[in-house]
Amino acid sequence: MGVFVFLPLVLPLTALPIARLAEHHLHPRNAAVLLTSVAVVLAACSTFCLGLLVVVGTAQLPGNPLPDSWSDPEVRAAVPYDEIAGKAAIVALGLVVVACALTVRRHLRFRFRAHRALAGLRSDAGSGPDAGSGSGSRPGSGSEVAVLDDEQPYAYALPGSPGRIVVSTGMLSCLDAAERRALLAHERAHLAGRHHRLLLAVQLAGCANPFLRPLRAAVTYSTERWADEEAARVTGDRRITARAVGKAALFSRRVATPGLAAFASAGPVPRRVAALLGPVPPRRSWPPALTRAGMAACVAAAGTAASTLSALNSALALFVVLEAATPL
């Protein structure tokens, strides 16, 4: 195993440079998928190696669930890790499990309560003032619009079967008809792109390894930009979409939506507006190799590959050592 078992715990640092650069040099859809994939793989390898450290470091502790022959002194000599690393890994792994469980629980509880509260509502955005042609449940849209009689301006996408777009009358009153169409197109893009899964995955990755937490903000921003671009494509007017984002941010309040996407409350809004007022982002899935973004992407890819290989090497080494000591 050697030092390889510790590498996946620190290799997530290699993904940090690409987090910000991907926002500017990749299409938001590609940036969100790339950053989430890197975060998930690095988090899985990190957690796996914590588990290996628990196995190696606690083999001689009383009451461990491992076979007795695994605590043989000859085995311990072949795997020279003391109990300090094992005990620290137990604490770390326990914190990871608790943090991930609480995150999933908050996410599911919010979705359950929100769907239960909306179960009796009429899915018709036309009840809002001047809802325009973009309101209501469109055939084939795959989503329903739930308008809440609330003066507080907010809007967010609530995934489920079916997905719902939750918007308050306060938000609708702040926007004109064209801007409401942009808002609904934005939220439908969140549902169609399954952005809640990306957000939850990167949030869990941050729970597994603190070095991955900066990627959460980058993925959040990228999913918002992804939905902005889809809204601009559907409405056919980038300026109207930018105006809707700006006005919604000016009037809205932040809504607690664990692992979900809320309109104009996630990501730096001025940057989103500026991006919408600029040209359509390039469709390339990988930045040019000789640019800063390209080099950062290569570093992140190399770190992810090294983390995966280190985890596999450590697992294989542990398996060989323990199999030599006792049949598995």
C-alpha positions in Angstrom: 0.0 0.0 0.0 2.7 2.5 1.0 2.0 6.2 0.6 -0.5 5.4 -2.2 -3.3 5.0 0.3 -2.9 8.6 1.5 -2.7 10.2 -2.0 -6.5 10.1 -2.8 -7.0 12.2 0.4 -5.0 15.1 -1.0 -5.3 14.7 -4.8 -8.6 16.6 -4.9 -6.5 19.7 -4.6 -5.6 19.1 -8.3 -9.2 19.9 -9.3 -9.3 23.4 -7.7 -7.7 25.3 -10.6 -10.2 24.1 -13.2 -13.2 25.0 -10.9 -13.1 28.7 -11.8 -11.5 28.5 -15.2 -14.1 26.1 -16.5 -16.8 28.7 -15.9 -15.2 31.0 -18.4 -13.8 28.7 -21.0 -16.4 25.9 -21.4 -20.0 25.8 -22.2 -21.9 25.8 -18.8 -23.4 22.4 -19.5 -20.0 20.9 -20.1 -18.5 22.7 -17.1 -21.2 21.4 -14.8 -20.9 17.8 -16.0 -17.1 17.8 -16.0 -16.7 19.3 -12.5 -19.4 17.0 -11.0 -17.8 13.9 -12.6 -14.3 14.9 -11.2 -15.7 15.6 -7.8 -17.6 12.3 -7.6 -14.6 10.2 -8.6 -12.2 12.0 -6.3 -14.7 11.8 -3.4 -15.3 8.0 -4.0 -11.5 7.3 -4.1 -11.0 9.4 -0.9 -13.7 7.6 1.0 -12.5 4.2 -0.2 -9.0 4.9 1.0 -10.4 6.0 4.4 -12.0 2.6 4.6 -8.8 0.9 3.8 -7.0 2.8 6.6 -9.7 1.7 9.0 -9.2 -2.0 8.0 -5.4 -1.7 8.3 -5.2 0.4 11.4 -7.7 -1.4 13.5 -6.9 -5.0 12.8 -5.5 -5.5 16.3 -8.1 -3.5 18.2 -10.3 -5.6 20.5 -13.8 -6.1 19.1 -12.9 -5.4 15.4 -15.1 -7.4 12.9 -12.1 -8.7 11.0 -11.0 -12.3 11.0 -8.6 -13.0 13.9 -5.8 -14.2 11.6 -5.7 -10.7 10.1 -4.3 -9.4 13.3 -1.4 -11.7 13.2 1.9 -9.9 14.0 3.4 -11.1 10.7 0.5 -9.4 8.8 1.0 -6.2 10.8 4.7 -6.3 10.0 3.9 -6.6 6.3 1.4 -3.7 6.6 3.3 -1.2 8.8 0.6 1.2 9.9 0.1 1.9 13.5 -3.3 2.3 15.2 -3.1 6.1 15.2 -3.9 6.3 11.5 -6.6 3.6 11.9 -8.3 5.4 14.8 -8.1 8.8 12.9 -9.6 7.1 9.9 -12.5 5.7 11.9 -13.4 9.2 13.1 -13.0 10.7 9.7 -15.0 8.0 8.0 -17.7 8.4 10.7 -17.9 12.1 10.0 -18.2 11.5 6.3 -21.1 9.0 6.7 -22.9 11.3 9.1 -22.5 14.4 7.0 -23.6 12.6 3.8 -26.6 11.1 5.6 -27.7 14.5 6.9 -27.3 16.1 3.5 -29.4 13.4 1.8 -32.0 13.6 4.6 -32.4 17.4 4.3 -32.7 17.1 0.5 -35.3 14.4 0.6 -37.2 15.9 3.5 -37.5 19.3 1.7 -38.7 17.6 -1.5 -41.3 15.5 0.4 -42.6 18.5 2.3 -42.7 20.7 -0.8 -44.6 18.1 -2.9 -47.0 17.4 0.0 -47.7 21.2 0.3 -48.2 21.5 -3.4 -50.4 18.4 -3.8 -53.7 20.4 -3.6 -52.6 23.4 -5.6 -53.9 24.1 -9.1 -51.0 23.8 -11.5 -51.7 27.0 -13.5 -49.3 29.9 -13.7 -52.0 31.8 -15.4 -53.4 32.7 -12.0 -50.5 35.2 -11.7 -50.9 38.7 -13.1 -50.2 38.9 -16.8 -48.8 35.4 -16.9 -48.5 35.5 -20.7 -48.1 32.6 -23.1 -45.2 31.1 -21.2 -47.3 30.2 -18.2 -49.3 27.2 -17.2 -48.6 23.5 -17.9 -47.6 23.1 -21.5 -48.2 19.8 -23.3 -45.0 17.9 -23.4 -43.2 20.2 -21.1 -42.8 17.5 -18.5 -43.4 20.0 -15.7 -46.2 21.8 -13.9 -46.1 25.4 -12.6 -47.4 25.9 -9.1 -48.1 29.5 -8.3 -48.1 30.3 -4.6 -50.1 33.3 -3.3 -47.1 34.9 -1.5 -45.9 38.5 -1.7 -42.3 37.4 -1.2 -40.6 37.0 -4.7 -39.0 33.6 -5.3 -39.0 30.8 -7.8 -37.3 27.4 -7.9 -37.4 24.0 -9.6 -38.8 21.1 -7.6 -37.8 17.7 -9.1 -40.1 14.7 -8.8 -42.7 12.8 -10.8 -43.8 15.1 -12.2 -41.3 18.0 -11.6 -42.8 21.2 -10.5 -41.9 24.9 -11.0 -42.7 26.8 -7.8 -43.1 30.5 -8.3 -44.7 33.1 -6.0 -47.2 35.8 -7.1 -44.7 38.3 -5.8 -42.1 37.1 -8.3 -44.6 37.2 -11.2 -45.6 40.7 -10.3 -42.0 41.9 -10.6 -41.6 40.7 -14.2 -43.4 41.4 -17.5 -44.8 38.7 -19.8 -41.6 38.2 -21.7 -39.5 38.0 -18.6 -41.9 35.4 -17.1 -41.4 33.3 -20.1 -37.7 33.5 -19.6 -38.1 32.6 -15.9 -40.2 29.5 -16.7 -37.9 28.4 -19.4 -35.0 28.7 -17.0 -36.7 26.5 -14.4 -37.8 24.0 -17.0 -34.1 23.7 -18.0 -33.2 22.9 -14.4 -35.8 20.1 -14.4 -34.9 18.8 -17.9 -31.2 18.8 -17.1 -31.6 17.0 -13.8 -29.5 19.8 -12.2 -30.6 18.7 -8.7 -28.7 15.5 -9.2 -25.5 17.4 -10.1 -25.9 19.7 -7.1 -26.6 16.9 -4.7 -23.7 14.9 -6.0 -21.1 17.7 -5.7 -22.5 18.5 -2.2 -22.0 14.9 -1.1 -18.5 15.0 -2.6 -17.7 18.1 -0.4 -18.9 16.1 2.6 -16.6 13.3 1.7 -13.5 15.5 1.3 -13.3 19.2 2.4 -10.9 19.9 -0.5 -13.8 19.4 -2.9 -16.1 22.0 -1.4 -15.0 24.8 -3.7 -16.3 22.8 -6.6 -19.8 23.1 -5.2 -19.9 26.8 -5.9 -18.5 26.3 -9.4 -21.1 23.6 -10.2 -23.9 25.8 -8.8 -22.9 28.7 -11.0 -22.5 26.5 -14.0 -26.0 25.0 -13.6 -27.5 28.4 -13.3 -25.6 29.6 -16.4 -26.7 26.4 -18.2 -30.3 27.2 -17.4 -29.8 30.8 -18.4 -28.5 29.8 -21.8 -31.4 27.4 -22.3 -33.9 30.2 -21.4 -32.2 32.5 -23.9 -32.4 29.9 -26.6 -36.1 29.2 -25.9 -37.1 32.9 -25.7 -34.8 33.9 -28.6 -33.6 37.0 -26.7 -30.6 37.1 -24.5 -31.3 40.6 -23.3 -34.7 39.7 -22.0 -33.3 36.7 -20.2 -30.6 38.9 -18.7 -33.1 41.5 -17.6 -35.3 38.8 -16.0 -32.3 37.4 -14.0 -31.3 40.9 -12.9 -34.8 42.0 -11.9 -35.5 38.7 -10.1 -32.3 39.1 -8.1 -33.1 42.7 -7.3 -36.5 41.8 -5.8 -36.1 38.2 -4.6 -35.1 36.8 -1.3 -33.0 33.7 -0.8 -35.1 30.6 -0.4 -33.7 27.6 1.5 -33.8 24.8 -1.2 -31.3 22.1 -0.2 -29.7 20.6 -3.2 -32.1 22.4 -5.6 -31.9 25.4 -8.0 -33.5 28.7 -7.1 -33.9 31.4 -9.7 -31.6 34.4 -9.2 -30.4 33.2 -5.8 -27.5 31.0 -6.8 -24.2 32.1 -8.3 -23.0 35.7 -8.8 -25.9 37.4 -10.5 -23.8 40.2 -12.1 -21.6 37.6 -13.8 -24.6 35.8 -15.1 -26.1 38.9 -16.5 -22.8 39.9 -18.1 -22.5 36.5 -19.7 -26.0 36.7 -21.1 -25.2 40.1 -22.6 -22.1 38.7 -24.3 -21.9 36.1 -27.1 -23.1 32.5 -26.9 -20.5 30.4 -25.1 -18.5 27.9 -27.2 -19.8 24.4 -27.4 -16.4 22.7 -27.0 -16.2 20.0 -24.3 -12.5 20.5 -23.5 -10.5 23.7 -23.5 -7.5 24.1 -25.8 -4.5 22.3 -24.3 -2.1 25.3 -24.5 -4.4 27.6 -22.5 -4.6 28.0 -18.8 -7.9 26.3 -18.7 -6.6 23.5 -20.8 -3.6 22.9 -18.6 -5.9 23.1 -15.5 -8.2 20.5 -17.0 -5.2 18.2 -17.8 -4.0 18.6 -14.2 -7.5 17.8 -12.8 -7.7 14.8 -15.2 -4.3 13.6 -14.1 -5.2 14.0 -10.4 -8.4 12.1 -10.9 -6.6 9.2 -12.7 -3.8 9.1 -10.1 -6.4 9.0 -7.3 -8.2 6.1 -9.0 -5.0 4.2 -9.6 -3.8 4.8 -6.1 -7.0 3.5 -4.6 -6.9 0.4 -6.8 -3.2 -0.1 -6.0 -3.8 0.1 -2.2 -6.8 -2.2 -2.4 -4.8 -4.8 -4.4 -1.8 -4.6 -2.1 -4.0 -5.1 1.0 -5.8 -8.0 -0.7 -2.5 -9.7 -1.6 -1.1 -9.3 1.9 -4.2 -10.5 3.7 -4.7 -13.4 1.3 -1.1 -14.5 1.9 -1.8 -14.6 5.7 -5.2 -16.3 5.5 -7.5 -17.6 2.8 -10.4 -15.2 2.2 
